[in-house]
Amino acid sequence: IDFTGSDWCGWCIRLNKEVFSKPEFQEYAAKHLIMVELDFPRKKKLPAKLKEQNDKLQEEYKIEGFPTVILLNPRGKEVARTGYEEGGPAKYVEHVKGLLK
């Protein structure tokens, strides 16, 4: 689960631009992950129902900073938390693999 501030959080924007949008990460994610993005924009307005859902999940997972990436196991139990990591998609894939071990 990627908790992001897509239009104001510099590290969130970098994570998306440098990692999540790259084919190398997308190929790994398509085979091994179910990606969920929960956005908390400041400039654009989310539909009320979506904002309510995101706020509820932010509270449930006790998100205090952005970006926060939470890795869950197949049963929905939290395995690890991370955020932005320098180094591009290959390094991030290795980082995720290490967290999932």
ZIPE-V933173 format. One record per backbone hydrogen bond with DSSP energy under -1.0 kcal/mol. CO is the residue of the C=O (numbers start at 1). NH is the residue of the N-H. Records with the same first field share a line. If there is no record, write none. Layout:
# ZIPE-V933173
CO=NH  NH
This chain:
# ZIPE-V933173
1=70
2=38
3=68
4=40
5=8  9
9=13
10=14
11=15
12=16
13=17
14=18
15=19  20
16=21
19=22
22=26
23=27
24=28
25=29
26=30
27=31
28=32
29=33
36=2
38=4
47=51
48=52
49=53
50=54
51=55
52=56
53=57
54=58
55=59
56=60
57=61
58=63
68=3
69=82
71=79  80
73=76
77=73
80=71
82=69
88=92
89=93
90=94
91=95
92=96
93=97
94=98
95=99
96=100
